[in-house]
Amino acid sequence: MRYVLYLCILCGLWQFSARAQTDLTRVADSYGPLVVESTIQLLRDACLIKDHLLLERIAAFETNDGLARIPGDHGGIWQVDEEMFNLTKAGTPELKKIQDEVFKKLFVLWNGINWKDLNRPLYSGLAAAIYLRTKTNDSIPLSKPDQAKFWKTHFRTNGNEQNFLTAMQAMPEGGVYLLYSV
């Protein structure tokens, strides 16, 4: 009888701990390398983008994985500006197809998201991924120099290509560090 009681208590604790976990990719103002990695993994698992590490590099360069975000700025970890965001919501057939994929695979109704919602890492990452897909048709360059040129041409036209390339050269090729949430 005592073992049955212990077993019930252990099962209850296990269920509580499983329910208590939070997906920080969907929590406003979450940031850090693990949040970025988790967000990008969700995007890749949903087959939304083949980015060849460009999304990690943009997040690291633009905001240091969210650690250097400017309070009150709505672009999120990927610093998607309002004009870029609005392009992801255009009513083209290609974007409609992508938006349908986003809903089917991530349960996010993209038309219901506004620019201020990009403080949630998943939404900022989605905006960046959708924006990049509209610019590339899935042909993101492989090499760092070509990615720097691509970033300058398509993502941050007022950015410094050499600074981006220099930062990419200094970045590790992957890894998880710490997880931060405000």
C-alpha positions in Angstrom: 0.0 0.0 0.0 2.8 2.4 0.9 4.5 1.7 -2.5 1.3 2.6 -4.3 1.1 5.9 -2.4 4.8 6.7 -3.2 4.2 5.8 -6.8 1.1 8.1 -7.0 3.1 11.0 -5.4 6.0 10.5 -7.8 3.6 10.5 -10.8 2.0 13.6 -9.6 5.3 15.4 -9.2 6.4 14.3 -12.6 3.2 15.5 -14.2 3.5 18.9 -12.4 7.1 19.4 -13.5 6.3 18.4 -17.1 3.4 21.0 -17.2 5.5 23.7 -15.5 8.0 23.8 -18.4 7.6 26.9 -20.6 8.5 27.3 -24.3 10.6 30.5 -24.0 10.5 30.9 -27.8 6.9 32.1 -27.3 7.4 34.2 -24.2 7.8 38.0 -24.6 11.3 39.3 -23.9 13.0 35.9 -23.7 16.6 36.0 -25.0 19.9 34.3 -25.0 21.8 31.7 -27.2 19.6 28.8 -26.1 16.4 30.7 -27.0 17.9 31.6 -30.4 19.0 28.0 -31.0 15.5 26.7 -30.0 13.8 29.2 -32.2 15.9 28.3 -35.2 15.5 24.6 -34.6 11.7 25.1 -34.6 11.9 26.9 -37.9 14.2 24.2 -39.4 12.0 21.4 -38.1 9.0 23.0 -39.8 11.1 23.2 -43.0 10.5 26.9 -43.2 14.0 27.9 -44.2 17.4 26.4 -45.2 19.6 29.3 -43.8 23.1 27.8 -43.6 23.6 29.3 -40.1 22.6 32.8 -41.4 19.8 33.2 -38.8 22.2 32.5 -36.0 24.7 34.9 -37.4 22.1 37.7 -37.8 20.8 37.2 -34.2 24.3 37.2 -32.8 25.4 40.3 -34.8 22.2 42.3 -34.5 21.5 41.9 -30.8 24.0 39.5 -29.3 21.2 36.9 -29.2 18.9 39.4 -27.6 21.3 40.5 -24.9 21.8 43.9 -26.5 18.3 44.6 -27.5 17.1 48.2 -27.1 14.2 48.5 -24.7 11.0 49.5 -26.6 12.3 48.4 -30.0 9.9 46.0 -31.5 12.1 44.2 -34.0 13.0 41.4 -31.5 16.2 39.4 -31.5 16.5 39.6 -35.3 15.8 43.3 -35.4 13.2 43.0 -38.1 12.1 46.5 -38.9 8.5 47.4 -39.5 8.9 47.7 -43.3 10.5 44.2 -43.4 7.7 42.9 -41.2 5.0 44.4 -43.4 6.5 42.7 -46.4 5.9 39.3 -44.7 2.2 40.1 -44.5 1.6 41.0 -48.1 -1.1 39.1 -49.8 0.9 37.3 -52.5 0.1 33.7 -53.3 3.7 32.7 -52.3 3.3 34.4 -48.9 -0.1 32.9 -48.4 1.5 29.5 -48.9 4.2 30.2 -46.4 1.7 31.6 -43.9 -0.3 28.4 -44.2 2.8 26.4 -43.6 3.5 28.5 -40.4 0.0 27.8 -39.1 0.1 24.0 -39.9 3.5 23.4 -38.5 3.9 26.0 -35.6 0.2 26.9 -34.9 0.9 30.5 -35.5 -1.7 32.5 -37.4 0.7 35.0 -39.0 -2.0 37.4 -40.1 -2.8 37.9 -36.4 0.7 38.9 -35.5 1.7 42.5 -35.4 5.1 44.2 -35.3 5.0 44.7 -31.6 4.6 41.0 -31.1 8.2 40.4 -32.4 9.4 40.7 -28.8 8.6 37.0 -28.7 11.6 35.1 -30.2 9.6 32.7 -32.3 7.7 35.6 -34.0 10.9 37.6 -34.6 12.6 34.5 -36.0 9.6 33.8 -38.1 9.5 37.3 -39.5 13.2 37.1 -40.4 12.8 33.7 -42.0 9.7 34.6 -44.0 11.4 37.9 -45.0 14.5 36.0 -46.2 12.4 33.5 -48.1 10.7 36.3 -50.0 14.1 37.6 -51.0 15.8 34.3 -51.8 13.5 31.5 -53.0 15.5 29.2 -50.6 18.9 30.1 -52.1 20.8 31.6 -49.1 24.6 31.6 -49.8 26.8 29.1 -48.1 30.1 31.1 -47.6 30.5 33.7 -44.9 31.6 36.4 -47.4 28.6 35.7 -49.6 26.3 35.7 -46.6 27.7 39.1 -45.5 27.0 40.5 -49.0 23.5 38.9 -48.9 22.9 40.4 -45.4 23.9 43.9 -46.7 21.9 43.6 -49.9 18.7 42.0 -48.5 18.5 42.3 -44.7 20.3 45.4 -43.5 20.8 47.7 -46.5 22.2 50.4 -44.2 24.6 48.0 -42.5 28.3 47.5 -42.8 29.1 44.4 -44.7 32.7 44.2 -43.5 31.6 44.5 -39.8 29.1 41.7 -40.3 31.8 39.5 -42.0 34.3 40.3 -39.3 31.8 39.4 -36.6 30.9 36.1 -38.4 34.5 35.1 -38.6 34.8 35.5 -34.8 31.6 33.5 -34.1 31.8 29.9 -33.1 30.2 27.4 -35.5 27.5 26.4 -33.0 27.0 25.7 -29.4 24.7 26.4 -26.5 25.5 28.8 -23.7 23.0 30.2 -21.2 19.3 30.8 -21.3 17.9 34.2 -20.2 14.4 35.4 -19.6 13.2 38.7 -18.2 
